[in-house]
Amino acid sequence: NPDHAAQELALFIDRKERLLEEKKGIGDDIRDLNDEMKSQGYDVRTVDTIIKMRALDPSERIERSAILETYQAALGITD
């Protein structure tokens, strides 16, 4: 039924518009939080790296750290 398909499409479009607006709002909130962290002296890039590492499985985190150390040693950028 063409009327049903048109109604369904309109509902999908409405839902997607609402989700995109929510996404924009969340992006604004994250930007505000980053600004707040910066104003308190935190390095946002480092915080982002920590968040990514915390999302990893512990064994994956250990493996990535070991690979990073290996690459740094190969490039002579270790302490």
Disulfide bonds with the S-S distance in Angstrom:
none
